[in-house]
Amino acid sequence: MDLDRARPVWPQIADDLRRRLDAGEWKAGERFPGTVALAAEYEVTQSTTQKAVVALREEGRLRTVLGAGSYVV
């Protein structure tokens, strides 16, 4: 994915993750990649990917289990 650095990056990442979820890249109940792995993949900071993951969690697409990670709903 080629990020547009003129716009906030985390919403672009959230959009891409939504697209990938809708495409079935991760199935319901499956563990979602951690923010460190996503940061490496998108070549951004972990705080940027954290914002994207929080947005998906607030939409009900992910659930986070403290100490165990995030899972696809």
PDB file of N, CA, C, O and CB in Angstrom:
ATOM      1  N   MET A   1       0.849  -1.178   0.000  1.00  0.00           N
ATOM      2  CA  MET A   1       0.000   0.000   0.000  1.00  0.00           C
ATOM      3  C   MET A   1       0.890   1.236   0.000  1.00  0.00           C
ATOM      4  O   MET A   1       1.871   1.302   0.741  1.00  0.00           O
ATOM      5  CB  MET A   1      -0.963   0.001   1.222  1.00  0.00           C
ATOM      6  N   ASP A   2       0.550   2.198  -0.822  1.00  0.00           N
ATOM      7  CA  ASP A   2       1.282   3.449  -0.904  1.00  0.00           C
ATOM      8  C   ASP A   2       0.513   4.506  -0.121  1.00  0.00           C
ATOM      9  O   ASP A   2      -0.552   4.948  -0.552  1.00  0.00           O
ATOM     10  CB  ASP A   2       1.493   3.884  -2.386  1.00  0.00           C
ATOM     11  N   LEU A   3       1.044   4.911   1.021  1.00  0.00           N
ATOM     12  CA  LEU A   3       0.362   5.867   1.887  1.00  0.00           C
ATOM     13  C   LEU A   3       0.541   7.288   1.380  1.00  0.00           C
ATOM     14  O   LEU A   3       1.619   7.661   0.917  1.00  0.00           O
ATOM     15  CB  LEU A   3       0.877   5.754   3.319  1.00  0.00           C
ATOM     16  N   ASP A   4      -0.527   8.080   1.471  1.00  0.00           N
ATOM     17  CA  ASP A   4      -0.499   9.497   1.118  1.00  0.00           C
ATOM     18  C   ASP A   4      -0.076  10.264   2.366  1.00  0.00           C
ATOM     19  O   ASP A   4      -0.880  10.468   3.275  1.00  0.00           O
ATOM     20  CB  ASP A   4      -1.899   9.994   0.580  1.00  0.00           C
ATOM     21  N   ARG A   5       1.169  10.683   2.408  1.00  0.00           N
ATOM     22  CA  ARG A   5       1.708  11.346   3.608  1.00  0.00           C
ATOM     23  C   ARG A   5       1.155  12.758   3.793  1.00  0.00           C
ATOM     24  O   ARG A   5       1.425  13.392   4.814  1.00  0.00           O
ATOM     25  CB  ARG A   5       3.229  11.404   3.533  1.00  0.00           C
ATOM     26  N   ALA A   6       0.385  13.262   2.824  1.00  0.00           N
ATOM     27  CA  ALA A   6      -0.239  14.583   2.969  1.00  0.00           C
ATOM     28  C   ALA A   6      -1.498  14.505   3.832  1.00  0.00           C
ATOM     29  O   ALA A   6      -1.996  15.528   4.302  1.00  0.00           O
ATOM     30  CB  ALA A   6      -0.584  15.168   1.588  1.00  0.00           C
ATOM     31  N   ARG A   7      -2.011  13.291   4.039  1.00  0.00           N
ATOM     32  CA  ARG A   7      -3.191  13.071   4.891  1.00  0.00           C
ATOM     33  C   ARG A   7      -2.770  12.289   6.123  1.00  0.00           C
ATOM     34  O   ARG A   7      -1.729  11.633   6.108  1.00  0.00           O
ATOM     35  CB  ARG A   7      -4.320  12.313   4.117  1.00  0.00           C
ATOM     36  N   PRO A   8      -3.568  12.346   7.200  1.00  0.00           N
ATOM     37  CA  PRO A   8      -3.244  11.513   8.364  1.00  0.00           C
ATOM     38  C   PRO A   8      -3.134  10.045   7.934  1.00  0.00           C
ATOM     39  O   PRO A   8      -3.969   9.536   7.186  1.00  0.00           O
ATOM     40  CB  PRO A   8      -4.325  11.678   9.481  1.00  0.00           C
ATOM     41  N   VAL A   9      -2.097   9.389   8.419  1.00  0.00           N
ATOM     42  CA  VAL A   9      -1.789   8.029   7.964  1.00  0.00           C
ATOM     43  C   VAL A   9      -2.682   6.981   8.617  1.00  0.00           C
ATOM     44  O   VAL A   9      -3.095   6.029   7.955  1.00  0.00           O
ATOM     45  CB  VAL A   9      -0.337   7.703   8.249  1.00  0.00           C
ATOM     46  N   TRP A  10      -2.991   7.141   9.917  1.00  0.00           N
ATOM     47  CA  TRP A  10      -3.714   6.061  10.588  1.00  0.00           C
ATOM     48  C   TRP A  10      -5.085   5.774   9.975  1.00  0.00           C
ATOM     49  O   TRP A  10      -5.469   4.606   9.918  1.00  0.00           O
ATOM     50  CB  TRP A  10      -3.880   6.398  12.043  1.00  0.00           C
ATOM     51  N   PRO A  11      -5.863   6.793   9.504  1.00  0.00           N
ATOM     52  CA  PRO A  11      -7.134   6.433   8.868  1.00  0.00           C
ATOM     53  C   PRO A  11      -6.943   5.674   7.554  1.00  0.00           C
ATOM     54  O   PRO A  11      -7.773   4.838   7.192  1.00  0.00           O
ATOM     55  CB  PRO A  11      -7.954   7.683   8.614  1.00  0.00           C
ATOM     56  N   GLN A  12      -5.859   5.961   6.844  1.00  0.00           N
ATOM     57  CA  GLN A  12      -5.568   5.229   5.615  1.00  0.00           C
ATOM     58  C   GLN A  12      -5.270   3.763   5.921  1.00  0.00           C
ATOM     59  O   GLN A  12      -5.701   2.863   5.201  1.00  0.00           O
ATOM     60  CB  GLN A  12      -4.385   5.871   4.872  1.00  0.00           C
ATOM     61  N   ILE A  13      -4.525   3.543   7.002  1.00  0.00           N
ATOM     62  CA  ILE A  13      -4.221   2.172   7.419  1.00  0.00           C
ATOM     63  C   ILE A  13      -5.490   1.467   7.875  1.00  0.00           C
ATOM     64  O   ILE A  13      -5.712   0.305   7.535  1.00  0.00           O
ATOM     65  CB  ILE A  13      -3.170   2.163   8.550  1.00  0.00           C
ATOM     66  N   ALA A  14      -6.326   2.165   8.643  1.00  0.00           N
ATOM     67  CA  ALA A  14      -7.594   1.575   9.086  1.00  0.00           C
ATOM     68  C   ALA A  14      -8.447   1.187   7.884  1.00  0.00           C
ATOM     69  O   ALA A  14      -9.060   0.119   7.883  1.00  0.00           O
ATOM     70  CB  ALA A  14      -8.366   2.558   9.994  1.00  0.00           C
ATOM     71  N   ASP A  15      -8.496   2.039   6.861  1.00  0.00           N
ATOM     72  CA  ASP A  15      -9.254   1.718   5.647  1.00  0.00           C
ATOM     73  C   ASP A  15      -8.702   0.466   4.966  1.00  0.00           C
ATOM     74  O   ASP A  15      -9.463  -0.393   4.521  1.00  0.00           O
ATOM     75  CB  ASP A  15      -9.224   2.905   4.669  1.00  0.00           C
ATOM     76  N   ASP A  16      -7.372   0.370   4.887  1.00  0.00           N
ATOM     77  CA  ASP A  16      -6.762  -0.796   4.259  1.00  0.00           C
ATOM     78  C   ASP A  16      -7.038  -2.061   5.066  1.00  0.00           C
ATOM     79  O   ASP A  16      -7.304  -3.118   4.494  1.00  0.00           O
ATOM     80  CB  ASP A  16      -5.254  -0.587   4.103  1.00  0.00           C
ATOM     81  N   LEU A  17      -6.975  -1.957   6.394  1.00  0.00           N
ATOM     82  CA  LEU A  17      -7.260  -3.119   7.240  1.00  0.00           C
ATOM     83  C   LEU A  17      -8.724  -3.530   7.111  1.00  0.00           C
ATOM     84  O   LEU A  17      -9.023  -4.724   7.116  1.00  0.00           O
ATOM     85  CB  LEU A  17      -6.919  -2.815   8.713  1.00  0.00           C
ATOM     86  N   ARG A  18      -9.641  -2.571   6.997  1.00  0.00           N
ATOM     87  CA  ARG A  18     -11.056  -2.893   6.776  1.00  0.00           C
ATOM     88  C   ARG A  18     -11.223  -3.659   5.461  1.00  0.00           C
ATOM     89  O   ARG A  18     -11.933  -4.661   5.393  1.00  0.00           O
ATOM     90  CB  ARG A  18     -11.918  -1.599   6.760  1.00  0.00           C
ATOM     91  N   ARG A  19     -10.553  -3.164   4.428  1.00  0.00           N
ATOM     92  CA  ARG A  19     -10.623  -3.809   3.117  1.00  0.00           C
ATOM     93  C   ARG A  19     -10.119  -5.253   3.212  1.00  0.00           C
ATOM     94  O   ARG A  19     -10.722  -6.171   2.657  1.00  0.00           O
ATOM     95  CB  ARG A  19      -9.796  -3.014   2.073  1.00  0.00           C
ATOM     96  N   ARG A  20      -9.021  -5.433   3.914  1.00  0.00           N
ATOM     97  CA  ARG A  20      -8.441  -6.764   4.057  1.00  0.00           C
ATOM     98  C   ARG A  20      -9.338  -7.680   4.901  1.00  0.00           C
ATOM     99  O   ARG A  20      -9.450  -8.872   4.617  1.00  0.00           O
ATOM    100  CB  ARG A  20      -7.048  -6.665   4.688  1.00  0.00           C
ATOM    101  N   LEU A  21      -9.968  -7.126   5.927  1.00  0.00           N
ATOM    102  CA  LEU A  21     -10.917  -7.908   6.724  1.00  0.00           C
ATOM    103  C   LEU A  21     -12.108  -8.323   5.865  1.00  0.00           C
ATOM    104  O   LEU A  21     -12.538  -9.475   5.904  1.00  0.00           O
ATOM    105  CB  LEU A  21     -11.397  -7.099   7.955  1.00  0.00           C
ATOM    106  N   ASP A  22     -12.639  -7.373   5.087  1.00  0.00           N
ATOM    107  CA  ASP A  22     -13.785  -7.665   4.218  1.00  0.00           C
ATOM    108  C   ASP A  22     -13.439  -8.706   3.165  1.00  0.00           C
ATOM    109  O   ASP A  22     -14.300  -9.479   2.745  1.00  0.00           O
ATOM    110  CB  ASP A  22     -14.276  -6.391   3.540  1.00  0.00           C
ATOM    111  N   ALA A  23     -12.179  -8.727   2.736  1.00  0.00           N
ATOM    112  CA  ALA A  23     -11.726  -9.696   1.734  1.00  0.00           C
ATOM    113  C   ALA A  23     -11.489 -11.081   2.336  1.00  0.00           C
ATOM    114  O   ALA A  23     -11.228 -12.040   1.610  1.00  0.00           O
ATOM    115  CB  ALA A  23     -10.449  -9.201   1.070  1.00  0.00           C
ATOM    116  N   GLY A  24     -11.582 -11.184   3.673  1.00  0.00           N
ATOM    117  CA  GLY A  24     -11.428 -12.483   4.324  1.00  0.00           C
ATOM    118  C   GLY A  24     -10.004 -12.875   4.639  1.00  0.00           C
ATOM    119  O   GLY A  24      -9.719 -14.051   4.865  1.00  0.00           O
ATOM    120  N   GLU A  25      -9.103 -11.902   4.657  1.00  0.00           N
ATOM    121  CA  GLU A  25      -7.707 -12.218   4.970  1.00  0.00           C
ATOM    122  C   GLU A  25      -7.575 -12.803   6.380  1.00  0.00           C
ATOM    123  O   GLU A  25      -6.732 -13.664   6.632  1.00  0.00           O
ATOM    124  CB  GLU A  25      -6.833 -10.956   4.836  1.00  0.00           C
ATOM    125  N   TRP A  26      -8.415 -12.325   7.283  1.00  0.00           N
ATOM    126  CA  TRP A  26      -8.483 -12.876   8.639  1.00  0.00           C
ATOM    127  C   TRP A  26      -9.922 -13.282   8.888  1.00  0.00           C
ATOM    128  O   TRP A  26     -10.846 -12.521   8.602  1.00  0.00           O
ATOM    129  CB  TRP A  26      -7.984 -11.842   9.721  1.00  0.00           C
ATOM    130  N   LYS A  27     -10.111 -14.461   9.413  1.00  0.00           N
ATOM    131  CA  LYS A  27     -11.452 -15.006   9.681  1.00  0.00           C
ATOM    132  C   LYS A  27     -11.904 -14.677  11.106  1.00  0.00           C
ATOM    133  O   LYS A  27     -11.083 -14.374  11.972  1.00  0.00           O
ATOM    134  CB  LYS A  27     -11.465 -16.536   9.462  1.00  0.00           C
ATOM    135  N   ALA A  28     -13.205 -14.738  11.337  1.00  0.00           N
ATOM    136  CA  ALA A  28     -13.761 -14.510  12.666  1.00  0.00           C
ATOM    137  C   ALA A  28     -13.119 -15.461  13.664  1.00  0.00           C
ATOM    138  O   ALA A  28     -12.988 -16.657  13.405  1.00  0.00           O
ATOM    139  CB  ALA A  28     -15.295 -14.687  12.659  1.00  0.00           C
ATOM    140  N   GLY A  29     -12.724 -14.919  14.800  1.00  0.00           N
ATOM    141  CA  GLY A  29     -12.094 -15.699  15.852  1.00  0.00           C
ATOM    142  C   GLY A  29     -10.586 -15.795  15.717  1.00  0.00           C
ATOM    143  O   GLY A  29      -9.903 -16.202  16.656  1.00  0.00           O
ATOM    144  N   GLU A  30     -10.066 -15.427  14.567  1.00  0.00           N
ATOM    145  CA  GLU A  30      -8.629 -15.499  14.322  1.00  0.00           C
ATOM    146  C   GLU A  30      -7.910 -14.323  14.983  1.00  0.00           C
ATOM    147  O   GLU A  30      -8.437 -13.213  15.064  1.00  0.00           O
ATOM    148  CB  GLU A  30      -8.341 -15.519  12.809  1.00  0.00           C
ATOM    149  N   ARG A  31      -6.706 -14.596  15.449  1.00  0.00           N
ATOM    150  CA  ARG A  31      -5.907 -13.538  16.066  1.00  0.00           C
ATOM    151  C   ARG A  31      -5.470 -12.548  14.999  1.00  0.00           C
ATOM    152  O   ARG A  31      -4.989 -12.931  13.933  1.00  0.00           O
ATOM    153  CB  ARG A  31      -4.675 -14.127  16.800  1.00  0.00           C
ATOM    154  N   PHE A  32      -5.646 -11.271  15.302  1.00  0.00           N
ATOM    155  CA  PHE A  32      -5.282 -10.188  14.400  1.00  0.00           C
ATOM    156  C   PHE A  32      -3.823  -9.828  14.644  1.00  0.00           C
ATOM    157  O   PHE A  32      -3.355  -9.927  15.778  1.00  0.00           O
ATOM    158  CB  PHE A  32      -6.207  -8.949  14.601  1.00  0.00           C
ATOM    159  N   PRO A  33      -3.091  -9.412  13.612  1.00  0.00           N
ATOM    160  CA  PRO A  33      -1.681  -9.047  13.819  1.00  0.00           C
ATOM    161  C   PRO A  33      -1.534  -7.943  14.877  1.00  0.00           C
ATOM    162  O   PRO A  33      -2.391  -7.068  15.000  1.00  0.00           O
ATOM    163  CB  PRO A  33      -1.052  -8.585  12.490  1.00  0.00           C
ATOM    164  N   GLY A  34      -0.462  -8.000  15.616  1.00  0.00           N
ATOM    165  CA  GLY A  34      -0.184  -6.991  16.632  1.00  0.00           C
ATOM    166  C   GLY A  34       0.259  -5.678  16.014  1.00  0.00           C
ATOM    167  O   GLY A  34       0.620  -5.618  14.839  1.00  0.00           O
ATOM    168  N   THR A  35       0.228  -4.637  16.815  1.00  0.00           N
ATOM    169  CA  THR A  35       0.577  -3.310  16.323  1.00  0.00           C
ATOM    170  C   THR A  35       2.040  -3.207  15.907  1.00  0.00           C
ATOM    171  O   THR A  35       2.372  -2.424  15.017  1.00  0.00           O
ATOM    172  CB  THR A  35       0.276  -2.277  17.379  1.00  0.00           C
ATOM    173  N   VAL A  36       2.918  -3.982  16.534  1.00  0.00           N
ATOM    174  CA  VAL A  36       4.335  -3.955  16.144  1.00  0.00           C
ATOM    175  C   VAL A  36       4.494  -4.543  14.738  1.00  0.00           C
ATOM    176  O   VAL A  36       5.195  -3.974  13.901  1.00  0.00           O
ATOM    177  CB  VAL A  36       5.210  -4.746  17.172  1.00  0.00           C
ATOM    178  N   ALA A  37       3.845  -5.675  14.482  1.00  0.00           N
ATOM    179  CA  ALA A  37       3.913  -6.302  13.156  1.00  0.00           C
ATOM    180  C   ALA A  37       3.293  -5.397  12.098  1.00  0.00           C
ATOM    181  O   ALA A  37       3.833  -5.260  11.000  1.00  0.00           O
ATOM    182  CB  ALA A  37       3.200  -7.668  13.166  1.00  0.00           C
ATOM    183  N   LEU A  38       2.168  -4.784  12.426  1.00  0.00           N
ATOM    184  CA  LEU A  38       1.528  -3.880  11.476  1.00  0.00           C
ATOM    185  C   LEU A  38       2.390  -2.654  11.209  1.00  0.00           C
ATOM    186  O   LEU A  38       2.458  -2.175  10.077  1.00  0.00           O
ATOM    187  CB  LEU A  38       0.160  -3.452  11.991  1.00  0.00           C
ATOM    188  N   ALA A  39       3.046  -2.146  12.242  1.00  0.00           N
ATOM    189  CA  ALA A  39       3.930  -0.988  12.072  1.00  0.00           C
ATOM    190  C   ALA A  39       5.073  -1.328  11.114  1.00  0.00           C
ATOM    191  O   ALA A  39       5.442  -0.515  10.267  1.00  0.00           O
ATOM    192  CB  ALA A  39       4.494  -0.526  13.440  1.00  0.00           C
ATOM    193  N   ALA A  40       5.622  -2.515  11.253  1.00  0.00           N
ATOM    194  CA  ALA A  40       6.702  -2.940  10.359  1.00  0.00           C
ATOM    195  C   ALA A  40       6.183  -3.102   8.929  1.00  0.00           C
ATOM    196  O   ALA A  40       6.848  -2.706   7.972  1.00  0.00           O
ATOM    197  CB  ALA A  40       7.325  -4.263  10.854  1.00  0.00           C
ATOM    198  N   GLU A  41       5.009  -3.680   8.795  1.00  0.00           N
ATOM    199  CA  GLU A  41       4.423  -3.902   7.468  1.00  0.00           C
ATOM    200  C   GLU A  41       4.152  -2.587   6.739  1.00  0.00           C
ATOM    201  O   GLU A  41       4.447  -2.457   5.551  1.00  0.00           O
ATOM    202  CB  GLU A  41       3.126  -4.699   7.594  1.00  0.00           C
ATOM    203  N   TYR A  42       3.585  -1.612   7.461  1.00  0.00           N
ATOM    204  CA  TYR A  42       3.223  -0.335   6.849  1.00  0.00           C
ATOM    205  C   TYR A  42       4.344   0.709   6.924  1.00  0.00           C
ATOM    206  O   TYR A  42       4.227   1.801   6.368  1.00  0.00           O
ATOM    207  CB  TYR A  42       1.984   0.209   7.514  1.00  0.00           C
ATOM    208  N   GLU A  43       5.420   0.357   7.614  1.00  0.00           N
ATOM    209  CA  GLU A  43       6.569   1.250   7.782  1.00  0.00           C
ATOM    210  C   GLU A  43       6.174   2.575   8.445  1.00  0.00           C
ATOM    211  O   GLU A  43       6.484   3.663   7.959  1.00  0.00           O
ATOM    212  CB  GLU A  43       7.220   1.522   6.427  1.00  0.00           C
ATOM    213  N   VAL A  44       5.478   2.432   9.571  1.00  0.00           N
ATOM    214  CA  VAL A  44       5.047   3.571  10.387  1.00  0.00           C
ATOM    215  C   VAL A  44       5.355   3.254  11.844  1.00  0.00           C
ATOM    216  O   VAL A  44       5.858   2.176  12.158  1.00  0.00           O
ATOM    217  CB  VAL A  44       3.517   3.877  10.187  1.00  0.00           C
ATOM    218  N   THR A  45       5.054   4.187  12.725  1.00  0.00           N
ATOM    219  CA  THR A  45       5.277   3.942  14.150  1.00  0.00           C
ATOM    220  C   THR A  45       4.168   3.054  14.715  1.00  0.00           C
ATOM    221  O   THR A  45       3.080   2.948  14.150  1.00  0.00           O
ATOM    222  CB  THR A  45       5.347   5.278  14.928  1.00  0.00           C
ATOM    223  N   GLN A  46       4.475   2.431  15.831  1.00  0.00           N
ATOM    224  CA  GLN A  46       3.494   1.577  16.494  1.00  0.00           C
ATOM    225  C   GLN A  46       2.279   2.383  16.957  1.00  0.00           C
ATOM    226  O   GLN A  46       1.158   1.876  16.929  1.00  0.00           O
ATOM    227  CB  GLN A  46       4.135   0.860  17.686  1.00  0.00           C
ATOM    228  N   SER A  47       2.487   3.615  17.377  1.00  0.00           N
ATOM    229  CA  SER A  47       1.348   4.435  17.828  1.00  0.00           C
ATOM    230  C   SER A  47       0.381   4.704  16.676  1.00  0.00           C
ATOM    231  O   SER A  47      -0.824   4.836  16.894  1.00  0.00           O
ATOM    232  CB  SER A  47       1.845   5.775  18.423  1.00  0.00           C
ATOM    233  N   THR A  48       0.900   4.783  15.464  1.00  0.00           N
ATOM    234  CA  THR A  48       0.033   4.992  14.295  1.00  0.00           C
ATOM    235  C   THR A  48      -0.839   3.767  14.065  1.00  0.00           C
ATOM    236  O   THR A  48      -2.042   3.902  13.840  1.00  0.00           O
ATOM    237  CB  THR A  48       0.874   5.294  13.032  1.00  0.00           C
ATOM    238  N   THR A  49      -0.257   2.583  14.117  1.00  0.00           N
ATOM    239  CA  THR A  49      -1.056   1.373  13.916  1.00  0.00           C
ATOM    240  C   THR A  49      -1.998   1.143  15.096  1.00  0.00           C
ATOM    241  O   THR A  49      -3.082   0.586  14.924  1.00  0.00           O
ATOM    242  CB  THR A  49      -0.142   0.150  13.722  1.00  0.00           C
ATOM    243  N   GLN A  50      -1.596   1.565  16.283  1.00  0.00           N
ATOM    244  CA  GLN A  50      -2.473   1.441  17.450  1.00  0.00           C
ATOM    245  C   GLN A  50      -3.760   2.228  17.230  1.00  0.00           C
ATOM    246  O   GLN A  50      -4.844   1.747  17.562  1.00  0.00           O
ATOM    247  CB  GLN A  50      -1.757   1.932  18.727  1.00  0.00           C
ATOM    248  N   LYS A  51      -3.652   3.436  16.673  1.00  0.00           N
ATOM    249  CA  LYS A  51      -4.843   4.250  16.401  1.00  0.00           C
ATOM    250  C   LYS A  51      -5.764   3.547  15.414  1.00  0.00           C
ATOM    251  O   LYS A  51      -6.984   3.577  15.571  1.00  0.00           O
ATOM    252  CB  LYS A  51      -4.441   5.632  15.855  1.00  0.00           C
ATOM    253  N   ALA A  52      -5.186   2.915  14.401  1.00  0.00           N
ATOM    254  CA  ALA A  52      -5.997   2.196  13.414  1.00  0.00           C
ATOM    255  C   ALA A  52      -6.699   1.005  14.059  1.00  0.00           C
ATOM    256  O   ALA A  52      -7.877   0.766  13.791  1.00  0.00           O
ATOM    257  CB  ALA A  52      -5.122   1.722  12.237  1.00  0.00           C
ATOM    258  N   VAL A  53      -6.002   0.266  14.893  1.00  0.00           N
ATOM    259  CA  VAL A  53      -6.588  -0.896  15.574  1.00  0.00           C
ATOM    260  C   VAL A  53      -7.691  -0.450  16.527  1.00  0.00           C
ATOM    261  O   VAL A  53      -8.733  -1.101  16.606  1.00  0.00           O
ATOM    262  CB  VAL A  53      -5.503  -1.685  16.346  1.00  0.00           C
ATOM    263  N   VAL A  54      -7.484   0.638  17.245  1.00  0.00           N
ATOM    264  CA  VAL A  54      -8.517   1.166  18.144  1.00  0.00           C
ATOM    265  C   VAL A  54      -9.770   1.515  17.350  1.00  0.00           C
ATOM    266  O   VAL A  54     -10.883   1.225  17.789  1.00  0.00           O
ATOM    267  CB  VAL A  54      -7.999   2.412  18.909  1.00  0.00           C
ATOM    268  N   ALA A  55      -9.598   2.133  16.191  1.00  0.00           N
ATOM    269  CA  ALA A  55     -10.751   2.484  15.355  1.00  0.00           C
ATOM    270  C   ALA A  55     -11.534   1.234  14.965  1.00  0.00           C
ATOM    271  O   ALA A  55     -12.764   1.238  15.010  1.00  0.00           O
ATOM    272  CB  ALA A  55     -10.295   3.240  14.091  1.00  0.00           C
ATOM    273  N   LEU A  56     -10.837   0.166  14.583  1.00  0.00           N
ATOM    274  CA  LEU A  56     -11.512  -1.084  14.218  1.00  0.00           C
ATOM    275  C   LEU A  56     -12.199  -1.720  15.421  1.00  0.00           C
ATOM    276  O   LEU A  56     -13.276  -2.301  15.295  1.00  0.00           O
ATOM    277  CB  LEU A  56     -10.513  -2.071  13.609  1.00  0.00           C
ATOM    278  N   ARG A  57     -11.575  -1.607  16.573  1.00  0.00           N
ATOM    279  CA  ARG A  57     -12.181  -2.142  17.796  1.00  0.00           C
ATOM    280  C   ARG A  57     -13.453  -1.361  18.142  1.00  0.00           C
ATOM    281  O   ARG A  57     -14.466  -1.954  18.513  1.00  0.00           O
ATOM    282  CB  ARG A  57     -11.173  -2.083  18.976  1.00  0.00           C
ATOM    283  N   GLU A  58     -13.399  -0.047  18.021  1.00  0.00           N
ATOM    284  CA  GLU A  58     -14.569   0.783  18.325  1.00  0.00           C
ATOM    285  C   GLU A  58     -15.722   0.513  17.364  1.00  0.00           C
ATOM    286  O   GLU A  58     -16.884   0.706  17.720  1.00  0.00           O
ATOM    287  CB  GLU A  58     -14.194   2.259  18.276  1.00  0.00           C
ATOM    288  N   GLU A  59     -15.409   0.070  16.151  1.00  0.00           N
ATOM    289  CA  GLU A  59     -16.434  -0.283  15.162  1.00  0.00           C
ATOM    290  C   GLU A  59     -16.999  -1.676  15.402  1.00  0.00           C
ATOM    291  O   GLU A  59     -17.970  -2.075  14.758  1.00  0.00           O
ATOM    292  CB  GLU A  59     -15.859  -0.199  13.755  1.00  0.00           C
ATOM    293  N   GLY A  60     -16.398  -2.411  16.319  1.00  0.00           N
ATOM    294  CA  GLY A  60     -16.866  -3.762  16.603  1.00  0.00           C
ATOM    295  C   GLY A  60     -16.284  -4.823  15.682  1.00  0.00           C
ATOM    296  O   GLY A  60     -16.768  -5.955  15.667  1.00  0.00           O
ATOM    297  N   ARG A  61     -15.254  -4.481  14.913  1.00  0.00           N
ATOM    298  CA  ARG A  61     -14.632  -5.455  14.018  1.00  0.00           C
ATOM    299  C   ARG A  61     -13.592  -6.311  14.729  1.00  0.00           C
ATOM    300  O   ARG A  61     -13.290  -7.420  14.288  1.00  0.00           O
ATOM    301  CB  ARG A  61     -13.990  -4.745  12.846  1.00  0.00           C
ATOM    302  N   LEU A  62     -13.049  -5.802  15.821  1.00  0.00           N
ATOM    303  CA  LEU A  62     -12.050  -6.517  16.608  1.00  0.00           C
ATOM    304  C   LEU A  62     -12.450  -6.482  18.065  1.00  0.00           C
ATOM    305  O   LEU A  62     -13.166  -5.584  18.510  1.00  0.00           O
ATOM    306  CB  LEU A  62     -10.643  -5.910  16.413  1.00  0.00           C
ATOM    307  N   ARG A  63     -11.977  -7.472  18.802  1.00  0.00           N
ATOM    308  CA  ARG A  63     -12.087  -7.427  20.264  1.00  0.00           C
ATOM    309  C   ARG A  63     -10.691  -7.688  20.802  1.00  0.00           C
ATOM    310  O   ARG A  63      -9.944  -8.507  20.266  1.00  0.00           O
ATOM    311  CB  ARG A  63     -13.140  -8.483  20.823  1.00  0.00           C
ATOM    312  N   THR A  64     -10.357  -6.989  21.857  1.00  0.00           N
ATOM    313  CA  THR A  64      -9.027  -7.118  22.430  1.00  0.00           C
ATOM    314  C   THR A  64      -9.127  -7.789  23.783  1.00  0.00           C
ATOM    315  O   THR A  64      -9.948  -7.412  24.620  1.00  0.00           O
ATOM    316  CB  THR A  64      -8.340  -5.747  22.552  1.00  0.00           C
ATOM    317  N   VAL A  65      -8.287  -8.784  23.989  1.00  0.00           N
ATOM    318  CA  VAL A  65      -8.193  -9.486  25.258  1.00  0.00           C
ATOM    319  C   VAL A  65      -6.868  -9.053  25.888  1.00  0.00           C
ATOM    320  O   VAL A  65      -5.793  -9.296  25.338  1.00  0.00           O
ATOM    321  CB  VAL A  65      -8.279 -11.064  25.074  1.00  0.00           C
ATOM    322  N   LEU A  66      -6.967  -8.420  27.030  1.00  0.00           N
ATOM    323  CA  LEU A  66      -5.777  -7.900  27.695  1.00  0.00           C
ATOM    324  C   LEU A  66      -4.724  -8.996  27.864  1.00  0.00           C
ATOM    325  O   LEU A  66      -4.998 -10.045  28.446  1.00  0.00           O
ATOM    326  CB  LEU A  66      -6.147  -7.303  29.059  1.00  0.00           C
ATOM    327  N   GLY A  67      -3.537  -8.748  27.358  1.00  0.00           N
ATOM    328  CA  GLY A  67      -2.452  -9.698  27.465  1.00  0.00           C
ATOM    329  C   GLY A  67      -2.451 -10.813  26.426  1.00  0.00           C
ATOM    330  O   GLY A  67      -1.506 -11.598  26.357  1.00  0.00           O
ATOM    331  N   ALA A  68      -3.525 -10.887  25.606  1.00  0.00           N
ATOM    332  CA  ALA A  68      -3.612 -11.971  24.621  1.00  0.00           C
ATOM    333  C   ALA A  68      -3.707 -11.461  23.184  1.00  0.00           C
ATOM    334  O   ALA A  68      -3.555 -12.244  22.247  1.00  0.00           O
ATOM    335  CB  ALA A  68      -4.811 -12.846  24.923  1.00  0.00           C
ATOM    336  N   GLY A  69      -3.953 -10.177  22.996  1.00  0.00           N
ATOM    337  CA  GLY A  69      -4.031  -9.622  21.650  1.00  0.00           C
ATOM    338  C   GLY A  69      -5.442  -9.311  21.196  1.00  0.00           C
ATOM    339  O   GLY A  69      -6.397  -9.362  21.971  1.00  0.00           O
ATOM    340  N   SER A  70      -5.545  -8.987  19.918  1.00  0.00           N
ATOM    341  CA  SER A  70      -6.836  -8.648  19.308  1.00  0.00           C
ATOM    342  C   SER A  70      -7.283  -9.784  18.412  1.00  0.00           C
ATOM    343  O   SER A  70      -6.468 -10.475  17.801  1.00  0.00           O
ATOM    344  CB  SER A  70      -6.746  -7.327  18.503  1.00  0.00           C
ATOM    345  N   TYR A  71      -8.595  -9.965  18.344  1.00  0.00           N
ATOM    346  CA  TYR A  71      -9.191 -11.038  17.573  1.00  0.00           C
ATOM    347  C   TYR A  71     -10.292 -10.489  16.683  1.00  0.00           C
ATOM    348  O   TYR A  71     -10.979  -9.535  17.047  1.00  0.00           O
ATOM    349  CB  TYR A  71      -9.738 -12.129  18.495  1.00  0.00           C
ATOM    350  N   VAL A  72     -10.454 -11.090  15.523  1.00  0.00           N
ATOM    351  CA  VAL A  72     -11.484 -10.680  14.570  1.00  0.00           C
ATOM    352  C   VAL A  72     -12.841 -11.121  15.086  1.00  0.00           C
ATOM    353  O   VAL A  72     -13.006 -12.249  15.550  1.00  0.00           O
ATOM    354  CB  VAL A  72     -11.214 -11.272  13.160  1.00  0.00           C
ATOM    355  N   VAL A  73     -13.806 -10.224  15.000  1.00  0.00           N
ATOM    356  CA  VAL A  73     -15.164 -10.516  15.443  1.00  0.00           C
ATOM    357  C   VAL A  73     -15.969 -11.029  14.266  1.00  0.00           C
ATOM    358  O   VAL A  73     -17.151 -11.339  14.414  1.00  0.00           O
ATOM    359  CB  VAL A  73     -15.834  -9.265  16.062  1.00  0.00           C
TER     360      VAL A  73
END
